[in-house]
Amino acid sequence: MFKKGGVTIMRLLIGFSLLRAEPEETQESTSVQLIFPKEFGKPTLPIDNKLTKERITLGEKLFHDTILSIDGTVSCAACHVEEFAFGDDVDLSRGFEGRLGKRNSPPIFNLAWKDHFFWDGRARTVREQVLEPIQDHLEMAANLNQVLYRLNRRKSYREDFRKAYGPGEITKSTLSLALENYLLTIVSGDSKFDLSLEKKVKLDPLEDEGRRLFFSSHAKGGAGCFQCHSGPHFSDFSYRNNGLKPALDLNDLGRYGVTGKEEDKFLFSTPSLRNIAITSPYMHDGRFENLTEVINHYDTAAHQTRTLDPLIKKQGLRLKAQEKKALIAFLQTLTDPQFIDDAK
């Protein structure tokens, strides 16, 4: 801690992201500034939900509290586990009474750079997204009014919300804002690959060959992965049909369920490949248990539908065994060690 221009500055680690906190004029809240890799670019943070230490701490507390579920048995953290980069290690997560969900729980880091949420993109903001699992009958199955009643009855939560959002009852709005404040601070961008870009470490020969395959097009002898998994987040955040055969038992039409447009059938949001080695199983339904299965999917003929993405090679990549090993080695360099170390 030190002083600069009469203002006390302190560094603190909250929710896996390094923050700089500067006290505001009010004694109740401490504003914070998100620190992130420069390659990410500055995120557009909500102007009506300024990041503060009190709000982030409250949001993290709520995230891990089973009070948000119908019977006090399920929390947000039950399906978004820190050691799995805030994802889950099962194909379909189980909620209240062991009810099976319909989709794989995606990792929830770097949300500050996204503009749609869920596999089908039905939520446009984090504050909108966080309320759905609480009320979903397959997940936390709670009545939101009952959740708010419980929170308002707890003295500790009344005090926490007062410090974070001022006097008054805890509402649907302040609940969603607190969770949003915390989730926006979960930042991941410190992998071996990132360090190699900074010349702090070197990729080994197998990893480097995988990097070449990843970032080279089919025409140039590569796998062309970068065409969908591009930029610093290893995703273009678009919707695509990647050639999976639909699972009949789930009857999941993807983005079509939101838009009703034929061209959106079987399209799902392109996930980030950051931390991919620790976020198995894979795909929207968790059908692939490991990266070998994922690569084998793209290596063989895709399931043909009218909405198949044009970037998917219909007959498969036809990679050699050594090339597959190289790709996996490279993908493993995208793991951020903080999600492993801090979960121990």
C-alpha positions as CSV (number, residue, x, y, z in Angstrom):
1,M,0.0,0.0,0.0
2,F,1.3,3.5,-0.8
3,K,0.0,7.0,-1.4
4,K,-0.1,8.9,-4.6
5,G,-1.4,12.4,-4.8
6,G,-3.1,12.1,-1.4
7,V,-5.0,9.0,-2.4
8,T,-4.2,5.7,-0.9
9,I,-3.6,3.0,-3.5
10,M,-3.7,-0.7,-2.7
11,R,-3.4,-3.8,-4.8
12,L,-5.6,-6.8,-4.0
13,L,-6.6,-10.2,-5.5
14,I,-10.3,-10.7,-5.8
15,G,-12.0,-13.4,-7.8
16,F,-8.8,-14.3,-9.8
17,S,-8.2,-10.9,-11.2
18,L,-5.7,-8.3,-10.1
19,L,-7.5,-5.0,-9.2
20,R,-6.4,-1.6,-8.2
21,A,-8.6,0.0,-5.5
22,E,-8.9,3.7,-4.9
23,P,-11.2,4.9,-2.1
24,E,-14.1,7.1,-3.3
25,E,-15.4,10.0,-1.3
26,T,-18.0,7.7,0.4
27,Q,-16.7,5.7,3.3
28,E,-18.9,2.7,2.3
29,S,-17.4,1.7,-1.0
30,T,-14.0,1.3,-2.6
31,S,-13.9,1.6,-6.4
32,V,-11.6,-0.7,-8.3
33,Q,-10.1,-0.8,-11.8
34,L,-9.9,-4.0,-13.7
35,I,-6.4,-4.9,-14.8
36,F,-6.1,-7.2,-17.8
37,P,-3.7,-8.2,-20.6
38,K,-3.3,-5.3,-23.1
39,E,-3.9,-7.7,-26.0
40,F,-7.5,-8.1,-24.8
41,G,-8.3,-4.4,-25.4
42,K,-10.4,-2.4,-23.0
43,P,-13.7,-4.0,-22.1
44,T,-17.0,-2.1,-22.1
45,L,-18.0,-2.3,-18.5
46,P,-21.6,-1.3,-17.4
47,I,-21.7,2.4,-16.4
48,D,-24.5,1.7,-13.9
49,N,-22.7,-1.0,-12.0
50,K,-19.2,0.4,-11.2
51,L,-16.8,-2.2,-9.9
52,T,-16.2,-1.8,-6.2
53,K,-14.5,-4.0,-3.6
54,E,-17.8,-4.3,-1.6
55,R,-19.8,-5.4,-4.7
56,I,-17.2,-7.9,-5.9
57,T,-16.9,-9.4,-2.4
58,L,-20.7,-9.6,-2.1
59,G,-21.1,-11.1,-5.6
60,E,-18.5,-13.8,-4.8
61,K,-20.3,-14.6,-1.6
62,L,-23.6,-15.0,-3.4
63,F,-22.0,-17.1,-6.1
64,H,-20.9,-19.7,-3.5
65,D,-24.0,-19.6,-1.4
66,T,-26.7,-22.2,-1.7
67,I,-29.3,-19.7,-0.4
68,L,-30.0,-18.9,-4.1
69,S,-31.5,-22.4,-4.7
70,I,-35.0,-23.7,-3.8
71,D,-33.9,-25.9,-0.9
72,G,-30.4,-24.6,-0.1
73,T,-28.5,-27.4,-1.8
74,V,-27.2,-25.9,-5.0
75,S,-25.0,-22.8,-5.6
76,C,-23.7,-21.2,-8.8
77,A,-20.3,-22.7,-7.9
78,A,-21.7,-26.2,-7.9
79,C,-21.7,-26.2,-11.8
80,H,-19.0,-23.6,-12.3
81,V,-16.0,-25.0,-10.4
82,E,-12.8,-22.9,-9.9
83,E,-10.4,-25.8,-10.6
84,F,-12.1,-26.4,-14.0
85,A,-11.8,-22.7,-15.0
86,F,-15.3,-22.1,-13.6
87,G,-16.7,-24.9,-15.8
88,D,-17.8,-28.4,-14.8
89,D,-16.3,-31.8,-15.3
90,V,-19.4,-33.7,-16.3
91,D,-21.2,-33.7,-19.6
92,L,-24.5,-32.3,-18.2
93,S,-24.6,-30.8,-14.8
94,R,-27.1,-31.8,-12.1
95,G,-29.1,-29.3,-10.3
96,F,-31.9,-29.5,-7.7
97,E,-32.8,-33.1,-6.7
98,G,-30.2,-34.3,-9.1
99,R,-32.1,-33.1,-12.1
100,L,-30.1,-33.3,-15.3
101,G,-29.4,-30.2,-17.3
102,K,-29.8,-29.9,-21.1
103,R,-26.4,-28.4,-21.9
104,N,-22.8,-28.5,-20.7
105,S,-21.9,-25.8,-18.2
106,P,-19.5,-23.5,-20.0
107,P,-16.5,-21.9,-18.2
108,I,-17.2,-18.3,-17.2
109,F,-14.1,-16.2,-17.4
110,N,-13.4,-13.1,-19.5
111,L,-17.1,-12.3,-19.6
112,A,-16.3,-8.6,-19.7
113,W,-15.4,-9.0,-23.4
114,K,-18.6,-10.8,-24.4
115,D,-21.9,-9.4,-25.6
116,H,-24.0,-12.6,-25.4
117,F,-24.3,-15.5,-22.9
118,F,-25.4,-19.1,-22.8
119,W,-24.7,-21.5,-25.7
120,D,-27.6,-20.0,-27.7
121,G,-26.8,-16.4,-26.8
122,R,-30.3,-15.7,-25.3
123,A,-28.9,-13.3,-22.7
124,R,-27.3,-10.0,-23.7
125,T,-25.9,-9.0,-20.3
126,V,-24.3,-10.8,-17.4
127,R,-27.0,-9.4,-15.0
128,E,-29.6,-10.9,-17.3
129,Q,-27.8,-14.2,-17.5
130,V,-27.3,-14.8,-13.7
131,L,-31.0,-14.8,-12.9
132,E,-31.9,-17.6,-15.3
133,P,-30.2,-20.6,-13.5
134,I,-31.6,-19.5,-10.2
135,Q,-35.1,-19.9,-11.6
136,D,-34.6,-22.8,-14.0
137,H,-36.4,-25.9,-12.8
138,L,-33.5,-28.1,-13.8
139,E,-30.9,-26.0,-12.0
140,M,-31.5,-24.1,-8.8
141,A,-35.3,-24.2,-9.2
142,A,-36.0,-21.3,-6.9
143,N,-38.8,-18.7,-6.8
144,L,-37.0,-15.4,-7.1
145,N,-39.3,-13.7,-4.6
146,Q,-38.6,-16.4,-2.0
147,V,-34.8,-15.9,-2.6
148,L,-35.1,-12.2,-2.0
149,Y,-37.2,-12.8,1.1
150,R,-34.5,-15.1,2.5
151,L,-31.7,-12.6,1.7
152,N,-33.6,-9.7,3.3
153,R,-34.1,-11.7,6.5
154,R,-30.4,-12.2,6.9
155,K,-28.7,-9.3,8.8
156,S,-25.3,-10.0,7.3
157,Y,-26.7,-9.8,3.7
158,R,-28.7,-6.6,4.5
159,E,-25.5,-5.0,5.7
160,D,-23.5,-6.3,2.7
161,F,-26.0,-5.0,0.2
162,R,-26.2,-1.6,2.1
163,K,-22.4,-1.2,1.8
164,A,-22.5,-2.2,-1.8
165,Y,-25.6,-0.5,-3.2
166,G,-26.9,1.8,-0.5
167,P,-29.9,1.6,1.9
168,G,-33.1,-0.2,1.0
169,E,-34.4,-3.7,0.4
170,I,-32.5,-6.3,-1.5
171,T,-34.1,-6.5,-4.9
172,K,-33.9,-8.5,-8.1
173,S,-31.9,-5.7,-9.6
174,T,-29.3,-5.4,-6.8
175,L,-29.0,-9.2,-6.6
176,S,-28.2,-9.5,-10.3
177,L,-25.8,-6.5,-10.2
178,A,-23.8,-7.9,-7.3
179,L,-23.3,-11.2,-9.2
180,E,-22.5,-9.3,-12.4
181,N,-19.9,-7.2,-10.5
182,Y,-18.1,-10.3,-9.3
183,L,-18.2,-12.3,-12.6
184,L,-16.8,-9.4,-14.6
185,T,-13.6,-9.6,-12.5
186,I,-12.8,-13.2,-13.5
187,V,-10.0,-12.7,-16.0
188,S,-7.8,-15.3,-17.5
189,G,-4.8,-14.4,-19.7
190,D,-1.6,-15.7,-18.3
191,S,-0.9,-19.0,-20.0
192,K,2.3,-20.4,-21.3
193,F,1.3,-19.3,-24.8
194,D,0.9,-15.7,-23.5
195,L,4.3,-15.9,-21.9
196,S,5.8,-17.1,-25.1
197,L,4.4,-14.1,-26.9
198,E,6.2,-11.9,-24.3
199,K,9.4,-13.9,-24.9
200,K,9.5,-15.0,-21.3
201,V,9.3,-18.7,-22.2
202,K,9.7,-20.8,-25.3
203,L,7.3,-23.4,-26.6
204,D,8.9,-26.8,-27.1
205,P,9.1,-28.2,-30.6
206,L,5.9,-30.2,-30.4
207,E,3.9,-27.3,-29.0
208,D,5.3,-25.0,-31.6
209,E,4.3,-27.4,-34.4
210,G,0.9,-27.4,-32.9
211,R,0.8,-23.6,-32.9
212,R,1.7,-23.6,-36.6
213,L,-1.1,-26.1,-37.4
214,F,-3.5,-24.1,-35.3
215,F,-2.8,-20.8,-37.0
216,S,-2.3,-22.1,-40.6
217,S,-5.2,-22.5,-43.1
218,H,-6.1,-25.8,-44.8
219,A,-4.6,-24.5,-48.0
220,K,-1.3,-24.0,-46.3
221,G,-1.2,-27.4,-44.7
222,G,-2.7,-26.4,-41.3
223,A,-5.8,-27.3,-39.4
224,G,-7.4,-23.8,-39.7
225,C,-8.5,-23.7,-36.1
226,F,-7.8,-20.0,-35.9
227,Q,-10.6,-19.2,-38.4
228,C,-13.2,-19.7,-35.7
229,H,-11.1,-19.6,-32.6
230,S,-9.4,-16.3,-33.3
231,G,-8.1,-13.2,-31.5
232,P,-6.8,-13.0,-27.9
233,H,-9.8,-14.9,-26.6
234,F,-9.4,-17.8,-29.0
235,S,-13.0,-17.3,-30.2
236,D,-14.8,-15.0,-32.6
237,F,-17.8,-15.2,-30.3
238,S,-20.1,-16.0,-33.3
239,Y,-22.6,-18.8,-33.7
240,R,-21.7,-21.8,-35.8
241,N,-22.8,-25.3,-36.7
242,N,-19.6,-27.4,-36.4
243,G,-20.9,-30.6,-37.9
244,L,-22.0,-32.5,-34.8
245,K,-24.8,-35.0,-35.3
246,P,-27.7,-33.8,-33.2
247,A,-28.4,-35.8,-30.0
248,L,-31.9,-37.0,-30.4
249,D,-32.5,-37.3,-26.7
250,L,-31.8,-33.6,-26.1
251,N,-33.6,-32.2,-29.2
252,D,-31.4,-29.1,-29.0
253,L,-31.8,-26.8,-32.0
254,G,-29.3,-24.3,-30.7
255,R,-29.7,-20.6,-31.6
256,Y,-32.9,-21.5,-33.5
257,G,-34.6,-21.8,-30.1
258,V,-34.0,-18.1,-29.6
259,T,-34.5,-16.6,-33.0
260,G,-36.9,-19.0,-34.7
261,K,-34.8,-18.6,-37.9
262,E,-34.1,-21.7,-40.0
263,E,-30.6,-20.5,-40.7
264,D,-29.9,-20.7,-37.0
265,K,-30.7,-24.4,-36.5
266,F,-27.9,-26.3,-34.8
267,L,-25.8,-23.1,-34.3
268,F,-24.1,-22.6,-31.0
269,S,-21.8,-19.9,-29.6
270,T,-18.1,-20.5,-30.4
271,P,-16.4,-21.1,-27.0
272,S,-13.0,-19.7,-26.0
273,L,-10.2,-22.3,-26.2
274,R,-8.4,-20.7,-23.3
275,N,-8.0,-23.3,-20.5
276,I,-9.4,-25.9,-22.8
277,A,-7.2,-28.7,-21.3
278,I,-9.0,-28.4,-18.0
279,T,-12.5,-27.8,-19.1
280,S,-13.5,-31.2,-20.4
281,P,-15.9,-32.7,-21.4
282,Y,-16.5,-30.7,-24.6
283,M,-19.2,-29.3,-26.9
284,H,-22.6,-27.9,-25.9
285,D,-23.7,-31.3,-24.8
286,G,-20.4,-32.5,-23.3
287,R,-20.3,-35.5,-25.7
288,F,-16.5,-35.6,-26.1
289,E,-14.5,-36.6,-23.0
290,N,-11.0,-35.5,-24.1
291,L,-9.2,-33.4,-26.7
292,T,-8.3,-36.5,-28.8
293,E,-12.0,-37.0,-29.4
294,V,-12.5,-33.4,-30.3
295,I,-9.7,-33.5,-32.9
296,N,-11.0,-36.8,-34.2
297,H,-14.4,-35.1,-34.8
298,Y,-12.9,-32.5,-37.0
299,D,-10.6,-35.0,-38.6
300,T,-13.5,-37.1,-40.0
301,A,-16.5,-36.3,-42.2
302,A,-18.9,-33.7,-40.7
303,H,-22.6,-34.4,-40.2
304,Q,-24.2,-32.7,-43.2
305,T,-27.0,-30.3,-42.6
306,R,-28.1,-27.1,-44.4
307,T,-26.6,-24.9,-41.8
308,L,-23.2,-26.6,-41.6
309,D,-20.6,-23.8,-41.3
310,P,-18.7,-23.2,-44.5
311,L,-15.4,-23.2,-42.7
312,I,-15.8,-26.8,-41.6
313,K,-14.0,-29.2,-44.0
314,K,-16.8,-31.6,-45.0
315,Q,-14.6,-34.6,-45.4
316,G,-12.5,-33.8,-42.4
317,L,-8.9,-32.5,-41.8
318,R,-7.2,-35.9,-42.4
319,L,-4.4,-35.1,-40.0
320,K,-1.5,-37.4,-39.3
321,A,-1.1,-38.9,-35.8
322,Q,1.9,-36.7,-35.0
323,E,-0.1,-33.6,-36.1
324,K,-2.9,-34.5,-33.7
325,K,-0.4,-34.8,-30.9
326,A,1.1,-31.5,-31.8
327,L,-2.3,-29.8,-31.7
328,I,-3.1,-31.2,-28.3
329,A,0.3,-30.1,-27.0
330,F,-0.4,-26.6,-28.2
331,L,-3.9,-26.5,-26.8
332,Q,-2.4,-27.4,-23.4
333,T,-0.3,-24.3,-23.5
334,L,-3.5,-22.2,-23.3
335,T,-4.0,-23.2,-19.6
336,D,-3.8,-20.4,-17.1
337,P,-2.0,-21.8,-14.0
338,Q,-4.0,-19.5,-11.7
339,F,-7.1,-21.7,-12.2
340,I,-5.1,-24.7,-11.1
341,D,-3.0,-23.2,-8.3
342,D,-5.7,-21.1,-6.6
343,A,-8.1,-24.1,-6.5
344,K,-5.6,-26.2,-4.5
